[in-house]
Amino acid sequence: MAASGRIDSRSIGCVTFDLDDTLWDVRPALERAEAALLEFIDRHLPRITARHDAHSLASHRQEHYRRHPHYAHDVTFIRKHWLAEIAKSVGYGTELVEPAFRAFLEVRNRVELYEWARPCLETLSARFTLGAITNGNADVDRIGIGHYFAFVVTPAEAGAAKPDPEIFRTALAAAGTEAALAVHVGDDPERDVLGASAVGMRTVWVNATLAPWPGGRLPDAVVRHVGELDSVLVG
Ligand SMILES: [Mg+2]
């Protein structure tokens, strides 16, 4: 199945993008980042790794996230919060929390863009105001694509994560546009497509695996990858 659906581009001023799994595959970067963090901990906070291997550390972190759902939307804050707690639990101070987080974040930002991502951003940025709306903590400047985006909205700024309408409204305010004049592009049916359409934005679902639509209001267009956006933003 090729791209389907059409959006009249003459009625659009702004295109917002999800980042992880829309412009790159996030899993390998996250796996390497977790490994880098474990290495940092093993070297500088060895009392933690004396009690935890990679698996139990991940379980400990997930349990921490479950116990603090009110912070869970801010992935940077909650990871530092967890690092502080686990350091304190074995008698360390919190002075290595920031360096440990930086060790994680640096590797997390070493993503490999999908081959069609940069050409797509290059083309669309000449026609539309581009923004990014992410639930993650990728840094578009470090990744080398920051110049394509007029704004980046994260849950840390918006106070809520996708699919909460607040993060989309924060993005629309940053764009200085109304929802009907904006398109959101992302891979997650609920967080990206249903979240954006709930505030009145047009939506493009990036469906790389040709998954069935899980239900709810349909996206305006479906593409397999962002290189196909040109063929659905027409007019
Ligand atoms: Mg995504």
Boltz pocket constraint, residues with backbone or C-beta under 6 A from the ligand:
constraints:
  - pocket:
      binder: B
      contacts: [[A, 18], [A, 19], [A, 20], [A, 21], [A, 22], [A, 186], [A, 187], [A, 188]]
      max_distance: 6.0
